[in-house]
Every structure is written in C-alpha cells, then in structure tokens.
C-alpha cells in the first residue's frame, strides 16, 4: 500500500449561521498537501452553499434552513461524505430537502463520479439496475413512477464494505419513502469495478 492510499483526514465541524440558517459542514485538516486540502474544503463549502436556497425568507418563527453531514468513509486515501439540507418558509406545506454526496481522493483532490468507479464496457449499469429492481420488490418500496435506472453521474457514497446508491425524493418514490437508498456489497460488483479506481482500494 502506498503512503497516499494510507491517508486519512482529520475532520472538524464548521457552521454557516445567520438569521434562521444553521447549516453544519465538515472541514478537512491534516493532509500533507495543503493545496489539495484547500481544494477539497472549497469543494465542500461550494456544494453546501449551492444547497442552501438562494432566496431565504426568515419572516416567521417557524422558518428555518438547517443542514447536517455524515462521514461515510475516511480511509485508504478516500473521503466519502453526505450532505443534507432542509428548509421551510411559510406558507410551504412541508419542509423541502436536498441530499448529495462527495467522494474525493485525499492525495490528489480528484472527485470521483459514479462512472469513475467502474471499468468501461463492463455493463455495470445493467447489473446494478437488476439489483435495485430486486430490492424495490423485496422491500415493497412504494413507487409513483417507473424506476429510472442509474446514470453516469448517479448519486452515491462509499462505505468500508459497500457502494450505496440513493435517489431524490419524488424521482420515482413518494415523499414518505424519503431518499431511497440501496446498499450494494462490493463483492457483488467486484468484477465490474475499475482496478485503478477507488473501490479497488477497499476490497
């Protein structure tokens, strides 16, 4: 294992706090390359700012914008995290939410899109779609539209043991289902992954 693959970040919490806005987000520290560290932190902050509504109306006691994050993976030179922002402004019927994820190389600052995880020509989408369709049936997930299938820029995050794919509310499920997530063990996709990609470091 190279020293780059052994990298792990120190994570500290920061916050955007003004009016009725209270959004927590992670800040990366302790990386040997301070330039890469700055790039990753700017990426996280830019993503959080894009998730916060552009027109904030803090006019009643019930109005709010809140946000949290979770570190899903921080090992083998990889950081994978999720960001969640929720907001409500009167007279909305219910809060609105946005959920996204970032997976980045701690040595280079490279951002990994979904398609970067797999070998070209491996037909990984077909395999994953079949898995998810099976999970929808097995878990009796309520749908409001046909399952759309995964795409090259699909929302996902990595854990030490699995690839987790998620979808926006209303893409094919109703609001009570939340953001549907599908946990796919690395053993299920190991023959489709890019041998030079991030998942290869974890199996």
GROMACS elastic network, one bead per residue, 0.5 to 0.9 nm:
[ bonds ]
;  ai    aj funct       b0    kb
    1     4     6  0.81666   500
    1     5     6  0.62754   500
    1     6     6  0.69938   500
    1    76     6  0.87434   500
    1   201     6  0.89530   500
    2     5     6  0.52491   500
    2     6     6  0.65217   500
    3     6     6  0.50107   500
    3     7     6  0.66268   500
    3    76     6  0.89953   500
    3    77     6  0.84885   500
    4     7     6  0.54359   500
    4    76     6  0.77046   500
    4    77     6  0.58684   500
    4   106     6  0.78462   500
    4   107     6  0.57542   500
    4   108     6  0.89147   500
    5     8     6  0.86253   500
    5    75     6  0.78908   500
    5    78     6  0.76632   500
    5   105     6  0.89294   500
    5   106     6  0.85444   500
    5   107     6  0.78700   500
    5   201     6  0.75954   500
    6    75     6  0.67489   500
    6    77     6  0.53940   500
    6    78     6  0.88268   500
    7    31     6  0.77634   500
    7    74     6  0.84074   500
    7    75     6  0.64121   500
    7    76     6  0.57810   500
    7    78     6  0.74469   500
    7   106     6  0.67546   500
    7   107     6  0.73098   500
    8    30     6  0.83345   500
    8    31     6  0.78011   500
    8    74     6  0.57519   500
    8    75     6  0.51494   500
    8    76     6  0.68608   500
    8    77     6  0.58278   500
    8    78     6  0.73403   500
    8    79     6  0.78926   500
    8   106     6  0.75184   500
    9    28     6  0.60933   500
    9    29     6  0.60853   500
    9    30     6  0.60089   500
    9    31     6  0.62637   500
    9    74     6  0.66093   500
    9    75     6  0.79430   500
    9    77     6  0.81904   500
    9    78     6  0.86185   500
    9    79     6  0.76173   500
    9   106     6  0.74257   500
   10    27     6  0.82238   500
   10    28     6  0.57909   500
   10    30     6  0.56169   500
   10    31     6  0.78916   500
   10    74     6  0.88994   500
   11    26     6  0.61757   500
   11    27     6  0.56407   500
   11    29     6  0.61151   500
   11    30     6  0.85621   500
   11    71     6  0.87277   500
   12    25     6  0.86162   500
   12    26     6  0.57851   500
   12    27     6  0.52411   500
   12    28     6  0.66462   500
   12    29     6  0.74123   500
   13    24     6  0.67421   500
   13    25     6  0.59260   500
   13    27     6  0.60096   500
   13    28     6  0.89305   500
   14    23     6  0.84978   500
   14    24     6  0.57780   500
   14    25     6  0.54355   500
   14    26     6  0.59856   500
   14    27     6  0.65152   500
   15    22     6  0.68422   500
   15    23     6  0.54957   500
   15    25     6  0.59588   500
   15    26     6  0.84017   500
   15    67     6  0.89866   500
   16    21     6  0.69648   500
   16    22     6  0.57703   500
   16    23     6  0.50952   500
   16    24     6  0.64486   500
   16    25     6  0.79987   500
   17    20     6  0.76853   500
   17    21     6  0.53257   500
   17    23     6  0.65509   500
   17    24     6  0.85560   500
   18    21     6  0.51547   500
   18    22     6  0.68698   500
   19    22     6  0.83153   500
   19    58     6  0.66782   500
   19    64     6  0.86480   500
   20    56     6  0.85625   500
   20    57     6  0.85011   500
   20    58     6  0.57432   500
   20    59     6  0.89472   500
   20    61     6  0.87123   500
   20    63     6  0.66338   500
   20    65     6  0.61765   500
   20    66     6  0.83111   500
   21    52     6  0.87843   500
   21    56     6  0.85877   500
   21    58     6  0.84962   500
   21    64     6  0.59930   500
   21    66     6  0.60444   500
   21    67     6  0.85707   500
   21    87     6  0.87732   500
   22    64     6  0.78737   500
   22    65     6  0.61216   500
   22    67     6  0.65421   500
   23    48     6  0.83036   500
   23    52     6  0.86485   500
   23    65     6  0.70993   500
   23    68     6  0.62621   500
   23    84     6  0.89869   500
   23    85     6  0.73290   500
   24    48     6  0.89898   500
   24    66     6  0.77863   500
   24    67     6  0.54812   500
   24    68     6  0.50410   500
   24    69     6  0.68350   500
   24    83     6  0.89985   500
   25    44     6  0.77197   500
   25    45     6  0.75794   500
   25    48     6  0.74319   500
   25    67     6  0.75976   500
   25    68     6  0.63529   500
   25    69     6  0.59316   500
   25    70     6  0.88589   500
   25    83     6  0.75551   500
   26    41     6  0.81039   500
   26    44     6  0.75766   500
   26    45     6  0.85715   500
   26    69     6  0.71199   500
   26    70     6  0.85016   500
   26    71     6  0.84480   500
   26    81     6  0.89539   500
   27    40     6  0.86105   500
   27    41     6  0.59117   500
   27    44     6  0.78976   500
   27    45     6  0.85760   500
   28    31     6  0.77667   500
   28    37     6  0.65584   500
   28    38     6  0.83261   500
   28    40     6  0.73883   500
   28    41     6  0.61983   500
   29    34     6  0.86909   500
   29    37     6  0.69245   500
   29    41     6  0.89014   500
   30    33     6  0.87123   500
   30    34     6  0.83222   500
   30    37     6  0.81285   500
   31    34     6  0.63134   500
   31    36     6  0.78648   500
   31    37     6  0.60798   500
   31   106     6  0.74065   500
   31   107     6  0.78569   500
   32    35     6  0.89203   500
   32    36     6  0.85799   500
   32    37     6  0.81612   500
   32   107     6  0.81498   500
   33    36     6  0.54496   500
   33    37     6  0.63030   500
   33    38     6  0.87882   500
   33   106     6  0.88701   500
   33   107     6  0.72263   500
   33   108     6  0.84877   500
   34    38     6  0.60841   500
   34    39     6  0.85924   500
   35    38     6  0.51572   500
   35    39     6  0.63120   500
   35    40     6  0.87719   500
   36    39     6  0.50110   500
   36    40     6  0.62152   500
   36    41     6  0.86147   500
   36   106     6  0.73627   500
   36   107     6  0.70273   500
   36   108     6  0.62236   500
   36   109     6  0.54010   500
   37    40     6  0.52384   500
   37    41     6  0.62295   500
   37    42     6  0.85987   500
   37   106     6  0.75959   500
   37   107     6  0.86573   500
   37   109     6  0.75677   500
   38    41     6  0.51518   500
   38    42     6  0.60723   500
   38    43     6  0.85362   500
   39    42     6  0.51297   500
   39    43     6  0.61199   500
   39    44     6  0.87076   500
   39   109     6  0.67408   500
   40    43     6  0.50167   500
   40    44     6  0.62795   500
   40    45     6  0.86735   500
   40   104     6  0.77402   500
   40   106     6  0.80795   500
   40   109     6  0.61437   500
   40   110     6  0.88705   500
   40   111     6  0.89756   500
   41    44     6  0.51304   500
   41    45     6  0.61632   500
   41    46     6  0.85065   500
   42    45     6  0.50941   500
   42    46     6  0.59235   500
   42    47     6  0.84084   500
   43    46     6  0.52056   500
   43    47     6  0.61076   500
   43    48     6  0.86497   500
   43   102     6  0.89025   500
   44    47     6  0.51675   500
   44    48     6  0.62411   500
   44    49     6  0.86852   500
   44    83     6  0.89893   500
   44   102     6  0.79052   500
   45    48     6  0.51125   500
   45    49     6  0.61511   500
   45    50     6  0.86257   500
   46    49     6  0.51367   500
   46    50     6  0.62127   500
   46    51     6  0.87412   500
   47    50     6  0.51752   500
   47    51     6  0.64102   500
   47    83     6  0.86335   500
   47   100     6  0.86508   500
   47   102     6  0.89749   500
   48    51     6  0.51359   500
   48    52     6  0.65631   500
   48    67     6  0.86000   500
   48    83     6  0.73922   500
   48    84     6  0.86311   500
   48    85     6  0.80784   500
   49    52     6  0.52988   500
   49    53     6  0.82933   500
   49    54     6  0.88056   500
   50    53     6  0.74627   500
   50    54     6  0.80211   500
   51    54     6  0.86129   500
   51    83     6  0.89241   500
   51    84     6  0.83620   500
   51    85     6  0.65669   500
   51    86     6  0.89971   500
   51    98     6  0.66676   500
   51    99     6  0.83746   500
   51   100     6  0.87661   500
   52    55     6  0.87446   500
   52    56     6  0.84478   500
   52    65     6  0.74111   500
   52    66     6  0.88180   500
   52    67     6  0.87292   500
   52    85     6  0.69314   500
   52    86     6  0.83772   500
   52    87     6  0.82240   500
   52    98     6  0.88051   500
   53    56     6  0.61338   500
   53    65     6  0.82818   500
   53    87     6  0.79765   500
   56    64     6  0.87558   500
   56    65     6  0.82869   500
   56    89     6  0.79577   500
   57    60     6  0.83552   500
   57    63     6  0.72292   500
   57    64     6  0.84993   500
   57    88     6  0.89396   500
   57    89     6  0.62103   500
   57    90     6  0.82983   500
   58    61     6  0.78209   500
   58    62     6  0.84467   500
   58    63     6  0.55001   500
   58    64     6  0.69040   500
   58    89     6  0.71457   500
   58    90     6  0.89259   500
   59    62     6  0.83921   500
   59    63     6  0.67262   500
   59    89     6  0.79351   500
   59    90     6  0.79831   500
   60    63     6  0.55179   500
   60    64     6  0.89559   500
   60    89     6  0.78903   500
   60    90     6  0.71227   500
   61    64     6  0.82633   500
   62    88     6  0.75597   500
   62    89     6  0.73568   500
   62    90     6  0.74134   500
   63    87     6  0.75331   500
   63    88     6  0.53300   500
   63    90     6  0.64346   500
   64    86     6  0.80901   500
   64    87     6  0.54617   500
   64    88     6  0.54421   500
   64    89     6  0.67288   500
   65    85     6  0.71270   500
   65    86     6  0.57882   500
   65    88     6  0.66265   500
   65    89     6  0.86265   500
   66    84     6  0.83867   500
   66    85     6  0.57287   500
   66    86     6  0.54004   500
   66    87     6  0.62823   500
   67    83     6  0.73979   500
   67    84     6  0.54439   500
   67    86     6  0.61909   500
   67    87     6  0.86180   500
   68    82     6  0.85496   500
   68    83     6  0.60982   500
   68    84     6  0.53708   500
   68    85     6  0.66191   500
   68    86     6  0.89854   500
   69    81     6  0.70866   500
   69    82     6  0.55139   500
   69    84     6  0.60295   500
   69    85     6  0.87472   500
   70    80     6  0.88550   500
   70    81     6  0.56366   500
   70    82     6  0.53355   500
   70    83     6  0.67771   500
   70    84     6  0.86831   500
   71    74     6  0.70747   500
   71    79     6  0.76326   500
   71    80     6  0.63379   500
   71    82     6  0.66344   500
   72    79     6  0.76872   500
   72    80     6  0.54453   500
   72    81     6  0.51203   500
   72    82     6  0.71646   500
   72   157     6  0.71656   500
   72   158     6  0.64650   500
   72   159     6  0.54260   500
   72   160     6  0.81332   500
   73    78     6  0.69301   500
   73    79     6  0.54137   500
   73    81     6  0.68000   500
   73   103     6  0.87100   500
   73   157     6  0.83454   500
   73   158     6  0.62223   500
   73   159     6  0.51024   500
   73   160     6  0.63261   500
   74    77     6  0.72982   500
   74    78     6  0.57099   500
   74    80     6  0.66556   500
   74    81     6  0.86030   500
   74   159     6  0.86429   500
   74   160     6  0.86713   500
   75    78     6  0.54673   500
   75    79     6  0.68438   500
   75   160     6  0.82017   500
   75   202     6  0.87351   500
   76    79     6  0.85605   500
   76   106     6  0.88743   500
   76   198     6  0.87124   500
   76   201     6  0.65047   500
   76   202     6  0.72805   500
   77   104     6  0.86408   500
   77   105     6  0.59555   500
   77   106     6  0.51414   500
   77   107     6  0.64264   500
   77   198     6  0.88622   500
   77   201     6  0.87468   500
   78   103     6  0.71337   500
   78   104     6  0.59192   500
   78   106     6  0.55714   500
   78   107     6  0.82937   500
   78   198     6  0.73264   500
   78   201     6  0.89383   500
   79   102     6  0.78664   500
   79   103     6  0.56444   500
   79   104     6  0.54378   500
   79   105     6  0.65303   500
   79   106     6  0.66088   500
   79   158     6  0.85172   500
   80   101     6  0.72247   500
   80   102     6  0.56256   500
   80   104     6  0.64918   500
   80   105     6  0.89553   500
   80   157     6  0.58849   500
   80   158     6  0.58386   500
   80   159     6  0.75515   500
   81   100     6  0.86396   500
   81   101     6  0.56000   500
   81   102     6  0.54852   500
   81   103     6  0.65499   500
   81   157     6  0.67331   500
   81   158     6  0.80762   500
   82    99     6  0.72119   500
   82   100     6  0.57516   500
   82   102     6  0.64514   500
   82   103     6  0.88859   500
   82   156     6  0.88512   500
   82   157     6  0.72325   500
   83    98     6  0.81936   500
   83    99     6  0.57656   500
   83   100     6  0.53946   500
   83   101     6  0.59797   500
   83   102     6  0.82382   500
   84    97     6  0.72392   500
   84    98     6  0.58290   500
   84   100     6  0.66814   500
   84   101     6  0.87805   500
   85    96     6  0.84122   500
   85    97     6  0.56828   500
   85    98     6  0.53283   500
   85    99     6  0.65832   500
   86    95     6  0.65142   500
   86    96     6  0.55953   500
   86    98     6  0.64411   500
   86    99     6  0.87531   500
   87    94     6  0.89567   500
   87    95     6  0.54259   500
   87    96     6  0.54436   500
   87    97     6  0.65169   500
   88    91     6  0.84398   500
   88    92     6  0.65397   500
   88    93     6  0.86874   500
   88    94     6  0.68385   500
   88    96     6  0.64361   500
   89    92     6  0.58057   500
   89    94     6  0.88166   500
   89    95     6  0.78103   500
   90    93     6  0.80089   500
   91    94     6  0.86672   500
   92    95     6  0.69917   500
   92    96     6  0.86671   500
   97   169     6  0.83709   500
   98   168     6  0.77077   500
   98   169     6  0.86395   500
   99   167     6  0.87871   500
   99   168     6  0.73711   500
   99   179     6  0.78534   500
  100   155     6  0.67227   500
  100   156     6  0.80691   500
  100   157     6  0.89848   500
  100   166     6  0.88888   500
  100   168     6  0.89921   500
  101   155     6  0.66481   500
  101   156     6  0.63826   500
  101   157     6  0.60896   500
  102   111     6  0.73442   500
  102   112     6  0.78703   500
  102   113     6  0.86478   500
  102   155     6  0.88209   500
  102   156     6  0.81111   500
  102   157     6  0.70250   500
  103   110     6  0.85363   500
  103   111     6  0.59484   500
  103   112     6  0.56552   500
  103   113     6  0.77477   500
  103   156     6  0.84665   500
  103   157     6  0.65937   500
  103   158     6  0.74460   500
  104   107     6  0.89106   500
  104   108     6  0.83378   500
  104   109     6  0.59294   500
  104   110     6  0.54908   500
  104   112     6  0.58989   500
  105   108     6  0.56140   500
  105   109     6  0.50377   500
  105   110     6  0.51742   500
  105   111     6  0.66040   500
  105   112     6  0.77651   500
  105   198     6  0.81171   500
  106   109     6  0.56004   500
  106   110     6  0.78328   500
  107   110     6  0.82051   500
  108   111     6  0.89521   500
  112   115     6  0.79866   500
  112   116     6  0.57202   500
  112   117     6  0.72346   500
  112   197     6  0.87057   500
  112   198     6  0.80738   500
  113   116     6  0.52921   500
  113   117     6  0.72389   500
  113   152     6  0.72856   500
  113   153     6  0.57020   500
  113   154     6  0.76068   500
  113   155     6  0.84627   500
  113   156     6  0.86411   500
  114   117     6  0.57177   500
  114   118     6  0.78374   500
  114   151     6  0.77930   500
  114   152     6  0.56240   500
  114   153     6  0.51983   500
  114   154     6  0.56074   500
  114   155     6  0.72437   500
  114   156     6  0.69943   500
  115   118     6  0.57956   500
  115   119     6  0.82232   500
  115   120     6  0.84374   500
  115   151     6  0.79447   500
  115   153     6  0.66317   500
  115   154     6  0.81295   500
  116   119     6  0.78127   500
  116   120     6  0.89719   500
  116   152     6  0.83851   500
  116   193     6  0.88118   500
  116   194     6  0.74464   500
  116   197     6  0.68514   500
  116   198     6  0.84345   500
  117   192     6  0.86782   500
  117   193     6  0.57972   500
  117   194     6  0.57516   500
  117   195     6  0.88965   500
  117   196     6  0.88438   500
  117   197     6  0.56224   500
  117   198     6  0.65257   500
  117   199     6  0.66733   500
  117   200     6  0.87900   500
  118   121     6  0.87697   500
  118   122     6  0.72267   500
  118   124     6  0.70202   500
  118   189     6  0.89539   500
  118   192     6  0.57317   500
  118   195     6  0.81404   500
  118   197     6  0.73161   500
  118   199     6  0.87557   500
  119   122     6  0.55598   500
  119   123     6  0.86125   500
  119   124     6  0.81428   500
  119   191     6  0.89409   500
  119   192     6  0.59570   500
  119   193     6  0.53968   500
  119   195     6  0.75301   500
  119   197     6  0.86419   500
  120   123     6  0.78771   500
  120   124     6  0.87354   500
  120   192     6  0.86841   500
  120   193     6  0.89857   500
  120   194     6  0.78942   500
  121   124     6  0.79755   500
  121   192     6  0.89150   500
  122   125     6  0.84088   500
  122   191     6  0.82265   500
  122   192     6  0.54592   500
  122   193     6  0.80465   500
  123   126     6  0.56997   500
  123   127     6  0.68109   500
  123   192     6  0.75903   500
  124   127     6  0.51644   500
  124   128     6  0.61261   500
  124   129     6  0.84648   500
  124   189     6  0.77537   500
  124   192     6  0.59215   500
  124   193     6  0.81603   500
  125   128     6  0.51590   500
  125   129     6  0.58808   500
  125   130     6  0.84837   500
  125   149     6  0.76846   500
  125   150     6  0.63175   500
  125   151     6  0.75044   500
  125   152     6  0.87699   500
  126   129     6  0.51671   500
  126   130     6  0.62129   500
  126   131     6  0.86718   500
  126   149     6  0.85357   500
  126   150     6  0.87755   500
  127   130     6  0.53642   500
  127   131     6  0.64054   500
  127   132     6  0.88872   500
  127   189     6  0.80607   500
  127   192     6  0.89693   500
  128   132     6  0.61856   500
  128   133     6  0.85340   500
  128   149     6  0.84630   500
  128   150     6  0.76789   500
  128   184     6  0.81886   500
  128   189     6  0.81578   500
  129   132     6  0.51308   500
  129   133     6  0.60048   500
  129   134     6  0.84594   500
  129   147     6  0.88143   500
  129   148     6  0.89561   500
  129   149     6  0.57169   500
  129   150     6  0.66842   500
  130   133     6  0.51374   500
  130   134     6  0.61522   500
  130   135     6  0.86599   500
  131   134     6  0.51793   500
  131   135     6  0.63287   500
  131   136     6  0.88094   500
  131   182     6  0.87966   500
  131   184     6  0.79993   500
  132   136     6  0.61335   500
  132   137     6  0.86465   500
  132   147     6  0.88660   500
  132   149     6  0.85174   500
  132   182     6  0.66431   500
  132   183     6  0.89452   500
  132   184     6  0.86949   500
  133   136     6  0.51029   500
  133   137     6  0.64269   500
  133   138     6  0.86305   500
  133   147     6  0.75374   500
  133   149     6  0.88506   500
  134   137     6  0.52525   500
  134   138     6  0.60385   500
  134   139     6  0.85283   500
  135   139     6  0.57994   500
  135   140     6  0.80706   500
  135   141     6  0.81922   500
  135   182     6  0.75128   500
  136   139     6  0.54474   500
  136   140     6  0.58573   500
  136   141     6  0.51419   500
  136   142     6  0.80871   500
  136   143     6  0.87188   500
  136   147     6  0.89056   500
  136   182     6  0.89904   500
  137   140     6  0.50759   500
  137   141     6  0.66798   500
  138   141     6  0.79499   500
  139   142     6  0.89975   500
  141   173     6  0.77450   500
  141   177     6  0.75468   500
  141   180     6  0.86637   500
  142   172     6  0.86777   500
  142   173     6  0.60902   500
  142   174     6  0.70886   500
  142   177     6  0.73367   500
  143   146     6  0.71805   500
  143   147     6  0.78858   500
  143   170     6  0.87753   500
  143   172     6  0.54778   500
  143   174     6  0.64675   500
  143   177     6  0.88125   500
  144   170     6  0.75454   500
  144   171     6  0.82009   500
  144   172     6  0.53041   500
  144   173     6  0.52469   500
  144   174     6  0.61850   500
  145   148     6  0.82122   500
  145   170     6  0.85130   500
  145   171     6  0.74149   500
  145   173     6  0.69612   500
  146   149     6  0.89378   500
  146   171     6  0.89961   500
  146   172     6  0.61490   500
  146   173     6  0.89901   500
  147   171     6  0.82594   500
  147   172     6  0.58568   500
  147   173     6  0.86375   500
  148   151     6  0.88179   500
  148   171     6  0.79718   500
  148   172     6  0.73004   500
  150   153     6  0.81268   500
  150   154     6  0.58347   500
  150   155     6  0.87275   500
  150   165     6  0.86594   500
  151   154     6  0.51005   500
  151   155     6  0.88504   500
  153   156     6  0.88140   500
  154   165     6  0.74441   500
  154   166     6  0.79733   500
  154   167     6  0.81239   500
  155   164     6  0.86592   500
  155   165     6  0.60285   500
  155   166     6  0.57200   500
  155   167     6  0.66435   500
  155   168     6  0.87400   500
  156   163     6  0.70764   500
  156   164     6  0.54557   500
  156   166     6  0.58924   500
  156   167     6  0.86147   500
  156   181     6  0.88610   500
  157   162     6  0.87478   500
  157   163     6  0.62212   500
  157   164     6  0.53731   500
  157   165     6  0.67200   500
  157   166     6  0.84386   500
  158   161     6  0.78791   500
  158   162     6  0.61816   500
  158   164     6  0.61353   500
  158   165     6  0.88704   500
  158   199     6  0.80718   500
  159   162     6  0.53008   500
  159   163     6  0.64296   500
  159   164     6  0.75461   500
  159   202     6  0.89147   500
  160   163     6  0.86672   500
  160   202     6  0.64473   500
  160   203     6  0.86081   500
  161   184     6  0.86994   500
  161   185     6  0.61341   500
  161   186     6  0.62262   500
  161   187     6  0.86329   500
  161   202     6  0.74354   500
  161   203     6  0.79277   500
  162   183     6  0.62409   500
  162   184     6  0.54020   500
  162   186     6  0.51125   500
  162   187     6  0.83252   500
  162   199     6  0.88865   500
  163   182     6  0.82285   500
  163   183     6  0.59659   500
  163   184     6  0.51417   500
  163   185     6  0.62830   500
  163   186     6  0.65525   500
  163   199     6  0.84402   500
  164   181     6  0.65123   500
  164   182     6  0.55169   500
  164   184     6  0.60517   500
  164   185     6  0.85067   500
  165   180     6  0.82767   500
  165   181     6  0.55739   500
  165   182     6  0.52156   500
  165   183     6  0.66320   500
  165   184     6  0.78476   500
  166   179     6  0.63177   500
  166   180     6  0.54909   500
  166   182     6  0.63588   500
  166   183     6  0.89125   500
  167   170     6  0.86088   500
  167   171     6  0.67924   500
  167   172     6  0.83004   500
  167   173     6  0.88846   500
  167   179     6  0.56254   500
  167   180     6  0.56973   500
  167   181     6  0.68811   500
  168   171     6  0.55892   500
  168   172     6  0.82739   500
  168   173     6  0.84917   500
  168   178     6  0.79684   500
  168   179     6  0.54370   500
  168   180     6  0.74649   500
  169   172     6  0.75031   500
  169   173     6  0.63706   500
  169   174     6  0.66017   500
  169   175     6  0.58019   500
  169   176     6  0.87143   500
  169   177     6  0.75794   500
  169   178     6  0.57553   500
  169   179     6  0.52493   500
  169   180     6  0.75899   500
  170   173     6  0.50515   500
  170   174     6  0.52450   500
  170   175     6  0.62777   500
  170   177     6  0.89483   500
  170   178     6  0.85809   500
  170   179     6  0.86213   500
  171   174     6  0.81418   500
  173   176     6  0.81895   500
  173   177     6  0.62960   500
  173   178     6  0.79379   500
  173   179     6  0.83660   500
  173   180     6  0.76930   500
  174   177     6  0.57762   500
  174   178     6  0.74346   500
  175   178     6  0.54209   500
  175   179     6  0.81950   500
  177   180     6  0.63933   500
  178   181     6  0.89852   500
  184   187     6  0.83446   500
  184   188     6  0.68123   500
  184   189     6  0.78114   500
  185   188     6  0.54907   500
  185   189     6  0.72396   500
  185   190     6  0.88395   500
  186   189     6  0.53705   500
  186   190     6  0.56756   500
  186   193     6  0.89053   500
  186   199     6  0.76338   500
  186   202     6  0.84593   500
  186   203     6  0.71635   500
  187   190     6  0.52282   500
  187   191     6  0.83033   500
  187   203     6  0.80704   500
  188   191     6  0.78991   500
  188   192     6  0.88984   500
  189   192     6  0.53533   500
  189   193     6  0.64861   500
  190   193     6  0.55601   500
  190   194     6  0.88131   500
  190   199     6  0.84084   500
  190   200     6  0.80687   500
  190   203     6  0.81086   500
  191   194     6  0.86976   500
  192   195     6  0.87920   500
  193   196     6  0.84931   500
  193   197     6  0.71779   500
  193   198     6  0.88077   500
  193   199     6  0.69371   500
  193   200     6  0.70709   500
  194   198     6  0.79144   500
  194   199     6  0.76932   500
  194   200     6  0.70056   500
  195   198     6  0.82859   500
  195   199     6  0.80203   500
  195   200     6  0.54953   500
  195   201     6  0.85970   500
  196   199     6  0.84544   500
  196   200     6  0.65232   500
  196   201     6  0.82794   500
  197   200     6  0.57267   500
  197   201     6  0.74478   500
  198   201     6  0.55675   500
  198   202     6  0.72680   500
  199   202     6  0.52407   500
  199   203     6  0.67705   500
  200   203     6  0.56588   500
